Amino acid sequence: MPGHEPLILFVPGFKGSYLRRSPAGRRIWITLQEALLGSCSLGLPVPGTDTGCVELQPDGVIEQLRMAKGLWQQDHYGSWLNRLRQHFGSSVDLVPFGYDWRQGVQGSCAQLEQVVDRHDPTSTRPLAVLGHSYGGLIASVLMVRLAGSAKTRRKQAVLVTAGTPFLGVPSMFRSLDLGMVTGRNRRLLAARVLASFPASYQLLPPSDHPYLYLRDGTLFADPLGDAATWLEHQWGLFNTSGGRDSHALLAHLQHMLDSASGVYALLQTPQHAVQAPPVVLNIYGRGQPTPARVYLGENGAGQLRQIKSRDALKDPEIALPQLLYAPGDGTVPAESAQLPVALQAWGQGMETTAVHAALLQQEHIQGEVLALLDRTLFAAG
């Protein structure tokens, strides 16, 4: 039965939850076997294609990665979750939210809201939602929805976001062209796999935010929110489309791009007449060089393709190559991690020099978050 103690939800970032074969098969994301020798793909079904996808389901938040029977381990979210457990004990209901991070923000947010309703059917318990990276987008959309909901009667609510790409990450465009390497495995998150994820497009900068440039420094002007642009340049789903049905792919990609635009529009809309807005703390990094631009050049076939950063830095034709990088946490530029319009009136920012993966592992950051939770969740109603 749901209790009356404060409810704390933790939402991990992109790649931050285990995925296993449905309904009770082995883990695919992520194990030592898959990172080194796995032949499985994480791709989602795409209309008009036969990609050999396997059905996967979330299997909890990744706290520590352990390999080779304890001979090697790496902290992921374990130290942060353990700090929460040690600090609060049984005085709160802590729920780590494992989800399918390949999917879009809207669907994951709906699942997260179901978790809230299950633990707090009367909408009266003090609530805190803590989100890292992509998880911060999901947490932010949820809190905007709850703040504007007529059914919400709770008087204490907290939103903590850390390294959240409210304006996207240009490096995702690179990954859609080159893929991501996991250990020695290039198949798990190959470019064509990433192109099938709604999350990939929601992690791109919004279509009106400049990040693609030509060699001479001219801004790439074609509309990035239009799937026809991606078809014309053979990007994303069309990069390896071959003889697949381009009409089906075009419609599917447009749906994903529109969904991404919808999330951005919601978070950039001022929130009015909210009776009990959440207290918001936004943690962002500024001490690391972070990819902020992508330069494009023609390949041998006359198609525009991204120029790798190391090549762009040495290319005499590239205008202002130093603008490839901007201050950030190494993954999310500081500019992208600032609170969007919907949240600005409710909170404040906290700047750090920590790298993206360590934003919630720093002792002083953990202390600030815990102090905020103490002050807010246990305040007298």
Secondary structure, DSSP 4 states (H G I P E B T S, - for coil): ---SS-EEEEE--TT-EEEEETTT--EEET-HHHHHH-----PPP-TT-------EEEEEE--EEEETTTTEEEESSHHHHHHHHHHHGGGSEEEE----TTS-HHHHHHHHHHHHHHH-TTS-S-EEEEEETHHHHHHHHHHHHHHT-TT---S-EEEEEES--TT--THHHHHHHH-EEETTEEEEE-HHHHTT-HHHHHSSPPTTS--EEETTSPBP-S-TTSHHHHHHHT-GGGTT-TTS-HHHHHHHHHHHHHHHHHHHHHHTSPP-S-SSPPEEEEEEE-SEEEE--EEEEE-TTS-EEEEPHHHHTT-TT-S-GGGGEEEEBSSSBTTTTSPPHHHHTTEEEEEE---GGGTTT-HHHHHHHHHHHHHHHTS--
